[in-house]
Amino acid sequence: MSPILKRVLVGVVGGLITILGVVALIAPGPGWLIIFAGLGILGTEFAWAARALKTAKGVANRAIDSTKIAKRQKLLIFAVIAFTALALLVIWYGYLR
């Protein structure tokens, strides 16, 4: 297969998958996952797509890091929920007697 034909084929397939991912952002579906797959395919032949994918991965990793809850906070949240559930159970049991 000639290099130009391969580049065109990768461009068409990667472009279609990326467009499908954009459509999946509006419709139900894993839009960002499909977009990343399309950019990954395009990145095998086009430097701009590889840079876009690298930037998108960095943004996604920073978003994940910003939503992480510290272990101490998780324990505190669990304790508050458990205490509230226990208090409600005691109150509910008290009214049944």
Phi and psi restraints in degrees (range 20) as a CNS / XPLOR table:
assign (resid 1 and name C) (resid 2 and name N)
       (resid 2 and name CA) (resid 2 and name C) 1.0 -73.0 20.0 2
assign (resid 2 and name N) (resid 2 and name CA)
       (resid 2 and name C) (resid 3 and name N) 1.0 150.3 20.0 2
assign (resid 2 and name C) (resid 3 and name N)
       (resid 3 and name CA) (resid 3 and name C) 1.0 -60.1 20.0 2
assign (resid 3 and name N) (resid 3 and name CA)
       (resid 3 and name C) (resid 4 and name N) 1.0 -35.0 20.0 2
assign (resid 3 and name C) (resid 4 and name N)
       (resid 4 and name CA) (resid 4 and name C) 1.0 -68.5 20.0 2
assign (resid 4 and name N) (resid 4 and name CA)
       (resid 4 and name C) (resid 5 and name N) 1.0 -42.4 20.0 2
assign (resid 4 and name C) (resid 5 and name N)
       (resid 5 and name CA) (resid 5 and name C) 1.0 -63.6 20.0 2
assign (resid 5 and name N) (resid 5 and name CA)
       (resid 5 and name C) (resid 6 and name N) 1.0 -41.1 20.0 2
assign (resid 5 and name C) (resid 6 and name N)
       (resid 6 and name CA) (resid 6 and name C) 1.0 -62.7 20.0 2
assign (resid 6 and name N) (resid 6 and name CA)
       (resid 6 and name C) (resid 7 and name N) 1.0 -43.3 20.0 2
assign (resid 6 and name C) (resid 7 and name N)
       (resid 7 and name CA) (resid 7 and name C) 1.0 -63.0 20.0 2
assign (resid 7 and name N) (resid 7 and name CA)
       (resid 7 and name C) (resid 8 and name N) 1.0 -42.0 20.0 2
assign (resid 7 and name C) (resid 8 and name N)
       (resid 8 and name CA) (resid 8 and name C) 1.0 -65.3 20.0 2
assign (resid 8 and name N) (resid 8 and name CA)
       (resid 8 and name C) (resid 9 and name N) 1.0 -44.2 20.0 2
assign (resid 8 and name C) (resid 9 and name N)
       (resid 9 and name CA) (resid 9 and name C) 1.0 -62.8 20.0 2
assign (resid 9 and name N) (resid 9 and name CA)
       (resid 9 and name C) (resid 10 and name N) 1.0 -44.7 20.0 2
assign (resid 9 and name C) (resid 10 and name N)
       (resid 10 and name CA) (resid 10 and name C) 1.0 -63.4 20.0 2
assign (resid 10 and name N) (resid 10 and name CA)
       (resid 10 and name C) (resid 11 and name N) 1.0 -39.7 20.0 2
assign (resid 10 and name C) (resid 11 and name N)
       (resid 11 and name CA) (resid 11 and name C) 1.0 -63.4 20.0 2
assign (resid 11 and name N) (resid 11 and name CA)
       (resid 11 and name C) (resid 12 and name N) 1.0 -42.7 20.0 2
assign (resid 11 and name C) (resid 12 and name N)
       (resid 12 and name CA) (resid 12 and name C) 1.0 -68.1 20.0 2
assign (resid 12 and name N) (resid 12 and name CA)
       (resid 12 and name C) (resid 13 and name N) 1.0 -49.3 20.0 2
assign (resid 12 and name C) (resid 13 and name N)
       (resid 13 and name CA) (resid 13 and name C) 1.0 -64.2 20.0 2
assign (resid 13 and name N) (resid 13 and name CA)
       (resid 13 and name C) (resid 14 and name N) 1.0 -48.3 20.0 2
assign (resid 13 and name C) (resid 14 and name N)
       (resid 14 and name CA) (resid 14 and name C) 1.0 -63.1 20.0 2
assign (resid 14 and name N) (resid 14 and name CA)
       (resid 14 and name C) (resid 15 and name N) 1.0 -39.8 20.0 2
assign (resid 14 and name C) (resid 15 and name N)
       (resid 15 and name CA) (resid 15 and name C) 1.0 -64.5 20.0 2
assign (resid 15 and name N) (resid 15 and name CA)
       (resid 15 and name C) (resid 16 and name N) 1.0 -43.3 20.0 2
assign (resid 15 and name C) (resid 16 and name N)
       (resid 16 and name CA) (resid 16 and name C) 1.0 -63.9 20.0 2
assign (resid 16 and name N) (resid 16 and name CA)
       (resid 16 and name C) (resid 17 and name N) 1.0 -41.7 20.0 2
assign (resid 16 and name C) (resid 17 and name N)
       (resid 17 and name CA) (resid 17 and name C) 1.0 -66.1 20.0 2
assign (resid 17 and name N) (resid 17 and name CA)
       (resid 17 and name C) (resid 18 and name N) 1.0 -39.7 20.0 2
assign (resid 17 and name C) (resid 18 and name N)
       (resid 18 and name CA) (resid 18 and name C) 1.0 -64.5 20.0 2
assign (resid 18 and name N) (resid 18 and name CA)
       (resid 18 and name C) (resid 19 and name N) 1.0 -42.6 20.0 2
assign (resid 18 and name C) (resid 19 and name N)
       (resid 19 and name CA) (resid 19 and name C) 1.0 -63.1 20.0 2
assign (resid 19 and name N) (resid 19 and name CA)
       (resid 19 and name C) (resid 20 and name N) 1.0 -40.5 20.0 2
assign (resid 19 and name C) (resid 20 and name N)
       (resid 20 and name CA) (resid 20 and name C) 1.0 -60.4 20.0 2
assign (resid 20 and name N) (resid 20 and name CA)
       (resid 20 and name C) (resid 21 and name N) 1.0 -38.1 20.0 2
assign (resid 20 and name C) (resid 21 and name N)
       (resid 21 and name CA) (resid 21 and name C) 1.0 -65.1 20.0 2
assign (resid 21 and name N) (resid 21 and name CA)
       (resid 21 and name C) (resid 22 and name N) 1.0 -39.3 20.0 2
assign (resid 21 and name C) (resid 22 and name N)
       (resid 22 and name CA) (resid 22 and name C) 1.0 -64.3 20.0 2
assign (resid 22 and name N) (resid 22 and name CA)
       (resid 22 and name C) (resid 23 and name N) 1.0 -40.7 20.0 2
assign (resid 22 and name C) (resid 23 and name N)
       (resid 23 and name CA) (resid 23 and name C) 1.0 -63.5 20.0 2
assign (resid 23 and name N) (resid 23 and name CA)
       (resid 23 and name C) (resid 24 and name N) 1.0 -38.3 20.0 2
assign (resid 23 and name C) (resid 24 and name N)
       (resid 24 and name CA) (resid 24 and name C) 1.0 -69.9 20.0 2
assign (resid 24 and name N) (resid 24 and name CA)
       (resid 24 and name C) (resid 25 and name N) 1.0 -17.4 20.0 2
assign (resid 24 and name C) (resid 25 and name N)
       (resid 25 and name CA) (resid 25 and name C) 1.0 -67.0 20.0 2
assign (resid 25 and name N) (resid 25 and name CA)
       (resid 25 and name C) (resid 26 and name N) 1.0 -35.4 20.0 2
assign (resid 25 and name C) (resid 26 and name N)
       (resid 26 and name CA) (resid 26 and name C) 1.0 -84.8 20.0 2
assign (resid 26 and name N) (resid 26 and name CA)
       (resid 26 and name C) (resid 27 and name N) 1.0 -46.7 20.0 2
assign (resid 26 and name C) (resid 27 and name N)
       (resid 27 and name CA) (resid 27 and name C) 1.0 -86.1 20.0 2
assign (resid 27 and name N) (resid 27 and name CA)
       (resid 27 and name C) (resid 28 and name N) 1.0 164.5 20.0 2
assign (resid 27 and name C) (resid 28 and name N)
       (resid 28 and name CA) (resid 28 and name C) 1.0 -63.3 20.0 2
assign (resid 28 and name N) (resid 28 and name CA)
       (resid 28 and name C) (resid 29 and name N) 1.0 131.3 20.0 2
assign (resid 28 and name C) (resid 29 and name N)
       (resid 29 and name CA) (resid 29 and name C) 1.0 156.1 20.0 2
assign (resid 29 and name N) (resid 29 and name CA)
       (resid 29 and name C) (resid 30 and name N) 1.0 167.4 20.0 2
assign (resid 29 and name C) (resid 30 and name N)
       (resid 30 and name CA) (resid 30 and name C) 1.0 -82.8 20.0 2
assign (resid 30 and name N) (resid 30 and name CA)
       (resid 30 and name C) (resid 31 and name N) 1.0 72.3 20.0 2
assign (resid 30 and name C) (resid 31 and name N)
       (resid 31 and name CA) (resid 31 and name C) 1.0 -56.4 20.0 2
assign (resid 31 and name N) (resid 31 and name CA)
       (resid 31 and name C) (resid 32 and name N) 1.0 -51.3 20.0 2
assign (resid 31 and name C) (resid 32 and name N)
       (resid 32 and name CA) (resid 32 and name C) 1.0 -65.0 20.0 2
assign (resid 32 and name N) (resid 32 and name CA)
       (resid 32 and name C) (resid 33 and name N) 1.0 -36.7 20.0 2
assign (resid 32 and name C) (resid 33 and name N)
       (resid 33 and name CA) (resid 33 and name C) 1.0 -62.6 20.0 2
assign (resid 33 and name N) (resid 33 and name CA)
       (resid 33 and name C) (resid 34 and name N) 1.0 -42.2 20.0 2
assign (resid 33 and name C) (resid 34 and name N)
       (resid 34 and name CA) (resid 34 and name C) 1.0 -68.7 20.0 2
assign (resid 34 and name N) (resid 34 and name CA)
       (resid 34 and name C) (resid 35 and name N) 1.0 -39.1 20.0 2
assign (resid 34 and name C) (resid 35 and name N)
       (resid 35 and name CA) (resid 35 and name C) 1.0 -62.2 20.0 2
assign (resid 35 and name N) (resid 35 and name CA)
       (resid 35 and name C) (resid 36 and name N) 1.0 -44.2 20.0 2
assign (resid 35 and name C) (resid 36 and name N)
       (resid 36 and name CA) (resid 36 and name C) 1.0 -61.7 20.0 2
assign (resid 36 and name N) (resid 36 and name CA)
       (resid 36 and name C) (resid 37 and name N) 1.0 -38.7 20.0 2
assign (resid 36 and name C) (resid 37 and name N)
       (resid 37 and name CA) (resid 37 and name C) 1.0 -64.0 20.0 2
assign (resid 37 and name N) (resid 37 and name CA)
       (resid 37 and name C) (resid 38 and name N) 1.0 -43.8 20.0 2
assign (resid 37 and name C) (resid 38 and name N)
       (resid 38 and name CA) (resid 38 and name C) 1.0 -62.7 20.0 2
assign (resid 38 and name N) (resid 38 and name CA)
       (resid 38 and name C) (resid 39 and name N) 1.0 -43.3 20.0 2
assign (resid 38 and name C) (resid 39 and name N)
       (resid 39 and name CA) (resid 39 and name C) 1.0 -65.9 20.0 2
assign (resid 39 and name N) (resid 39 and name CA)
       (resid 39 and name C) (resid 40 and name N) 1.0 -33.9 20.0 2
assign (resid 39 and name C) (resid 40 and name N)
       (resid 40 and name CA) (resid 40 and name C) 1.0 -64.0 20.0 2
assign (resid 40 and name N) (resid 40 and name CA)
       (resid 40 and name C) (resid 41 and name N) 1.0 -41.2 20.0 2
assign (resid 40 and name C) (resid 41 and name N)
       (resid 41 and name CA) (resid 41 and name C) 1.0 -66.1 20.0 2
assign (resid 41 and name N) (resid 41 and name CA)
       (resid 41 and name C) (resid 42 and name N) 1.0 -46.8 20.0 2
assign (resid 41 and name C) (resid 42 and name N)
       (resid 42 and name CA) (resid 42 and name C) 1.0 -63.3 20.0 2
assign (resid 42 and name N) (resid 42 and name CA)
       (resid 42 and name C) (resid 43 and name N) 1.0 -33.4 20.0 2
assign (resid 42 and name C) (resid 43 and name N)
       (resid 43 and name CA) (resid 43 and name C) 1.0 -66.4 20.0 2
assign (resid 43 and name N) (resid 43 and name CA)
       (resid 43 and name C) (resid 44 and name N) 1.0 -16.6 20.0 2
assign (resid 43 and name C) (resid 44 and name N)
       (resid 44 and name CA) (resid 44 and name C) 1.0 -70.9 20.0 2
assign (resid 44 and name N) (resid 44 and name CA)
       (resid 44 and name C) (resid 45 and name N) 1.0 -21.3 20.0 2
assign (resid 44 and name C) (resid 45 and name N)
       (resid 45 and name CA) (resid 45 and name C) 1.0 -122.1 20.0 2
assign (resid 45 and name N) (resid 45 and name CA)
       (resid 45 and name C) (resid 46 and name N) 1.0 -21.3 20.0 2
assign (resid 45 and name C) (resid 46 and name N)
       (resid 46 and name CA) (resid 46 and name C) 1.0 -122.9 20.0 2
assign (resid 46 and name N) (resid 46 and name CA)
       (resid 46 and name C) (resid 47 and name N) 1.0 125.7 20.0 2
assign (resid 46 and name C) (resid 47 and name N)
       (resid 47 and name CA) (resid 47 and name C) 1.0 -66.0 20.0 2
assign (resid 47 and name N) (resid 47 and name CA)
       (resid 47 and name C) (resid 48 and name N) 1.0 -35.8 20.0 2
assign (resid 47 and name C) (resid 48 and name N)
       (resid 48 and name CA) (resid 48 and name C) 1.0 -62.8 20.0 2
assign (resid 48 and name N) (resid 48 and name CA)
       (resid 48 and name C) (resid 49 and name N) 1.0 -36.0 20.0 2
assign (resid 48 and name C) (resid 49 and name N)
       (resid 49 and name CA) (resid 49 and name C) 1.0 -71.4 20.0 2
assign (resid 49 and name N) (resid 49 and name CA)
       (resid 49 and name C) (resid 50 and name N) 1.0 -37.3 20.0 2
assign (resid 49 and name C) (resid 50 and name N)
       (resid 50 and name CA) (resid 50 and name C) 1.0 -64.4 20.0 2
assign (resid 50 and name N) (resid 50 and name CA)
       (resid 50 and name C) (resid 51 and name N) 1.0 -40.4 20.0 2
assign (resid 50 and name C) (resid 51 and name N)
       (resid 51 and name CA) (resid 51 and name C) 1.0 -66.1 20.0 2
assign (resid 51 and name N) (resid 51 and name CA)
       (resid 51 and name C) (resid 52 and name N) 1.0 -41.4 20.0 2
assign (resid 51 and name C) (resid 52 and name N)
       (resid 52 and name CA) (resid 52 and name C) 1.0 -63.2 20.0 2
assign (resid 52 and name N) (resid 52 and name CA)
       (resid 52 and name C) (resid 53 and name N) 1.0 -40.6 20.0 2
assign (resid 52 and name C) (resid 53 and name N)
       (resid 53 and name CA) (resid 53 and name C) 1.0 -65.8 20.0 2
assign (resid 53 and name N) (resid 53 and name CA)
       (resid 53 and name C) (resid 54 and name N) 1.0 -41.4 20.0 2
assign (resid 53 and name C) (resid 54 and name N)
       (resid 54 and name CA) (resid 54 and name C) 1.0 -63.3 20.0 2
assign (resid 54 and name N) (resid 54 and name CA)
       (resid 54 and name C) (resid 55 and name N) 1.0 -42.6 20.0 2
assign (resid 54 and name C) (resid 55 and name N)
       (resid 55 and name CA) (resid 55 and name C) 1.0 -64.1 20.0 2
assign (resid 55 and name N) (resid 55 and name CA)
       (resid 55 and name C) (resid 56 and name N) 1.0 -43.5 20.0 2
assign (resid 55 and name C) (resid 56 and name N)
       (resid 56 and name CA) (resid 56 and name C) 1.0 -64.1 20.0 2
assign (resid 56 and name N) (resid 56 and name CA)
       (resid 56 and name C) (resid 57 and name N) 1.0 -38.7 20.0 2
assign (resid 56 and name C) (resid 57 and name N)
       (resid 57 and name CA) (resid 57 and name C) 1.0 -63.3 20.0 2
assign (resid 57 and name N) (resid 57 and name CA)
       (resid 57 and name C) (resid 58 and name N) 1.0 -41.2 20.0 2
assign (resid 57 and name C) (resid 58 and name N)
       (resid 58 and name CA) (resid 58 and name C) 1.0 -63.2 20.0 2
assign (resid 58 and name N) (resid 58 and name CA)
       (resid 58 and name C) (resid 59 and name N) 1.0 -42.9 20.0 2
assign (resid 58 and name C) (resid 59 and name N)
       (resid 59 and name CA) (resid 59 and name C) 1.0 -63.9 20.0 2
assign (resid 59 and name N) (resid 59 and name CA)
       (resid 59 and name C) (resid 60 and name N) 1.0 -43.3 20.0 2
assign (resid 59 and name C) (resid 60 and name N)
       (resid 60 and name CA) (resid 60 and name C) 1.0 -64.2 20.0 2
assign (resid 60 and name N) (resid 60 and name CA)
       (resid 60 and name C) (resid 61 and name N) 1.0 -41.9 20.0 2
assign (resid 60 and name C) (resid 61 and name N)
       (resid 61 and name CA) (resid 61 and name C) 1.0 -64.9 20.0 2
assign (resid 61 and name N) (resid 61 and name CA)
       (resid 61 and name C) (resid 62 and name N) 1.0 -39.1 20.0 2
assign (resid 61 and name C) (resid 62 and name N)
       (resid 62 and name CA) (resid 62 and name C) 1.0 -66.8 20.0 2
assign (resid 62 and name N) (resid 62 and name CA)
       (resid 62 and name C) (resid 63 and name N) 1.0 -37.3 20.0 2
assign (resid 62 and name C) (resid 63 and name N)
       (resid 63 and name CA) (resid 63 and name C) 1.0 -65.3 20.0 2
assign (resid 63 and name N) (resid 63 and name CA)
       (resid 63 and name C) (resid 64 and name N) 1.0 -40.5 20.0 2
assign (resid 63 and name C) (resid 64 and name N)
       (resid 64 and name CA) (resid 64 and name C) 1.0 -64.5 20.0 2
assign (resid 64 and name N) (resid 64 and name CA)
       (resid 64 and name C) (resid 65 and name N) 1.0 -44.6 20.0 2
assign (resid 64 and name C) (resid 65 and name N)
       (resid 65 and name CA) (resid 65 and name C) 1.0 -63.4 20.0 2
assign (resid 65 and name N) (resid 65 and name CA)
       (resid 65 and name C) (resid 66 and name N) 1.0 -33.5 20.0 2
assign (resid 65 and name C) (resid 66 and name N)
       (resid 66 and name CA) (resid 66 and name C) 1.0 -74.7 20.0 2
assign (resid 66 and name N) (resid 66 and name CA)
       (resid 66 and name C) (resid 67 and name N) 1.0 -17.3 20.0 2
assign (resid 66 and name C) (resid 67 and name N)
       (resid 67 and name CA) (resid 67 and name C) 1.0 -99.3 20.0 2
assign (resid 67 and name N) (resid 67 and name CA)
       (resid 67 and name C) (resid 68 and name N) 1.0 -1.9 20.0 2
assign (resid 67 and name C) (resid 68 and name N)
       (resid 68 and name CA) (resid 68 and name C) 1.0 -70.0 20.0 2
assign (resid 68 and name N) (resid 68 and name CA)
       (resid 68 and name C) (resid 69 and name N) 1.0 138.9 20.0 2
assign (resid 68 and name C) (resid 69 and name N)
       (resid 69 and name CA) (resid 69 and name C) 1.0 -103.3 20.0 2
assign (resid 69 and name N) (resid 69 and name CA)
       (resid 69 and name C) (resid 70 and name N) 1.0 135.7 20.0 2
assign (resid 69 and name C) (resid 70 and name N)
       (resid 70 and name CA) (resid 70 and name C) 1.0 -64.7 20.0 2
assign (resid 70 and name N) (resid 70 and name CA)
       (resid 70 and name C) (resid 71 and name N) 1.0 153.6 20.0 2
assign (resid 70 and name C) (resid 71 and name N)
       (resid 71 and name CA) (resid 71 and name C) 1.0 -59.9 20.0 2
assign (resid 71 and name N) (resid 71 and name CA)
       (resid 71 and name C) (resid 72 and name N) 1.0 -40.2 20.0 2
assign (resid 71 and name C) (resid 72 and name N)
       (resid 72 and name CA) (resid 72 and name C) 1.0 -63.7 20.0 2
assign (resid 72 and name N) (resid 72 and name CA)
       (resid 72 and name C) (resid 73 and name N) 1.0 -40.1 20.0 2
assign (resid 72 and name C) (resid 73 and name N)
       (resid 73 and name CA) (resid 73 and name C) 1.0 -65.4 20.0 2
assign (resid 73 and name N) (resid 73 and name CA)
       (resid 73 and name C) (resid 74 and name N) 1.0 -39.9 20.0 2
assign (resid 73 and name C) (resid 74 and name N)
       (resid 74 and name CA) (resid 74 and name C) 1.0 -61.2 20.0 2
assign (resid 74 and name N) (resid 74 and name CA)
       (resid 74 and name C) (resid 75 and name N) 1.0 -43.5 20.0 2
assign (resid 74 and name C) (resid 75 and name N)
       (resid 75 and name CA) (resid 75 and name C) 1.0 -63.8 20.0 2
assign (resid 75 and name N) (resid 75 and name CA)
       (resid 75 and name C) (resid 76 and name N) 1.0 -41.8 20.0 2
assign (resid 75 and name C) (resid 76 and name N)
       (resid 76 and name CA) (resid 76 and name C) 1.0 -64.2 20.0 2
assign (resid 76 and name N) (resid 76 and name CA)
       (resid 76 and name C) (resid 77 and name N) 1.0 -43.9 20.0 2
assign (resid 76 and name C) (resid 77 and name N)
       (resid 77 and name CA) (resid 77 and name C) 1.0 -61.7 20.0 2
assign (resid 77 and name N) (resid 77 and name CA)
       (resid 77 and name C) (resid 78 and name N) 1.0 -44.8 20.0 2
assign (resid 77 and name C) (resid 78 and name N)
       (resid 78 and name CA) (resid 78 and name C) 1.0 -61.3 20.0 2
assign (resid 78 and name N) (resid 78 and name CA)
       (resid 78 and name C) (resid 79 and name N) 1.0 -43.1 20.0 2
assign (resid 78 and name C) (resid 79 and name N)
       (resid 79 and name CA) (resid 79 and name C) 1.0 -63.5 20.0 2
assign (resid 79 and name N) (resid 79 and name CA)
       (resid 79 and name C) (resid 80 and name N) 1.0 -42.2 20.0 2
assign (resid 79 and name C) (resid 80 and name N)
       (resid 80 and name CA) (resid 80 and name C) 1.0 -64.0 20.0 2
assign (resid 80 and name N) (resid 80 and name CA)
       (resid 80 and name C) (resid 81 and name N) 1.0 -44.1 20.0 2
assign (resid 80 and name C) (resid 81 and name N)
       (resid 81 and name CA) (resid 81 and name C) 1.0 -64.7 20.0 2
assign (resid 81 and name N) (resid 81 and name CA)
       (resid 81 and name C) (resid 82 and name N) 1.0 -43.7 20.0 2
assign (resid 81 and name C) (resid 82 and name N)
       (resid 82 and name CA) (resid 82 and name C) 1.0 -64.3 20.0 2
assign (resid 82 and name N) (resid 82 and name CA)
       (resid 82 and name C) (resid 83 and name N) 1.0 -43.1 20.0 2
assign (resid 82 and name C) (resid 83 and name N)
       (resid 83 and name CA) (resid 83 and name C) 1.0 -63.9 20.0 2
assign (resid 83 and name N) (resid 83 and name CA)
       (resid 83 and name C) (resid 84 and name N) 1.0 -42.6 20.0 2
assign (resid 83 and name C) (resid 84 and name N)
       (resid 84 and name CA) (resid 84 and name C) 1.0 -63.0 20.0 2
assign (resid 84 and name N) (resid 84 and name CA)
       (resid 84 and name C) (resid 85 and name N) 1.0 -43.7 20.0 2
assign (resid 84 and name C) (resid 85 and name N)
       (resid 85 and name CA) (resid 85 and name C) 1.0 -63.1 20.0 2
assign (resid 85 and name N) (resid 85 and name CA)
       (resid 85 and name C) (resid 86 and name N) 1.0 -41.8 20.0 2
assign (resid 85 and name C) (resid 86 and name N)
       (resid 86 and name CA) (resid 86 and name C) 1.0 -64.9 20.0 2
assign (resid 86 and name N) (resid 86 and name CA)
       (resid 86 and name C) (resid 87 and name N) 1.0 -42.8 20.0 2
assign (resid 86 and name C) (resid 87 and name N)
       (resid 87 and name CA) (resid 87 and name C) 1.0 -62.6 20.0 2
assign (resid 87 and name N) (resid 87 and name CA)
       (resid 87 and name C) (resid 88 and name N) 1.0 -43.4 20.0 2
assign (resid 87 and name C) (resid 88 and name N)
       (resid 88 and name CA) (resid 88 and name C) 1.0 -64.2 20.0 2
assign (resid 88 and name N) (resid 88 and name CA)
       (resid 88 and name C) (resid 89 and name N) 1.0 -37.9 20.0 2
assign (resid 88 and name C) (resid 89 and name N)
       (resid 89 and name CA) (resid 89 and name C) 1.0 -65.2 20.0 2
assign (resid 89 and name N) (resid 89 and name CA)
       (resid 89 and name C) (resid 90 and name N) 1.0 -42.9 20.0 2
assign (resid 89 and name C) (resid 90 and name N)
       (resid 90 and name CA) (resid 90 and name C) 1.0 -64.8 20.0 2
assign (resid 90 and name N) (resid 90 and name CA)
       (resid 90 and name C) (resid 91 and name N) 1.0 -43.9 20.0 2
assign (resid 90 and name C) (resid 91 and name N)
       (resid 91 and name CA) (resid 91 and name C) 1.0 -63.0 20.0 2
assign (resid 91 and name N) (resid 91 and name CA)
       (resid 91 and name C) (resid 92 and name N) 1.0 -45.6 20.0 2
assign (resid 91 and name C) (resid 92 and name N)
       (resid 92 and name CA) (resid 92 and name C) 1.0 -62.4 20.0 2
assign (resid 92 and name N) (resid 92 and name CA)
       (resid 92 and name C) (resid 93 and name N) 1.0 -43.3 20.0 2
assign (resid 92 and name C) (resid 93 and name N)
       (resid 93 and name CA) (resid 93 and name C) 1.0 -65.7 20.0 2
assign (resid 93 and name N) (resid 93 and name CA)
       (resid 93 and name C) (resid 94 and name N) 1.0 -36.3 20.0 2
assign (resid 93 and name C) (resid 94 and name N)
       (resid 94 and name CA) (resid 94 and name C) 1.0 -65.2 20.0 2
assign (resid 94 and name N) (resid 94 and name CA)
       (resid 94 and name C) (resid 95 and name N) 1.0 -35.0 20.0 2
assign (resid 94 and name C) (resid 95 and name N)
       (resid 95 and name CA) (resid 95 and name C) 1.0 -77.0 20.0 2
assign (resid 95 and name N) (resid 95 and name CA)
       (resid 95 and name C) (resid 96 and name N) 1.0 -22.1 20.0 2
assign (resid 95 and name C) (resid 96 and name N)
       (resid 96 and name CA) (resid 96 and name C) 1.0 -76.8 20.0 2
assign (resid 96 and name N) (resid 96 and name CA)
       (resid 96 and name C) (resid 97 and name N) 1.0 -24.1 20.0 2
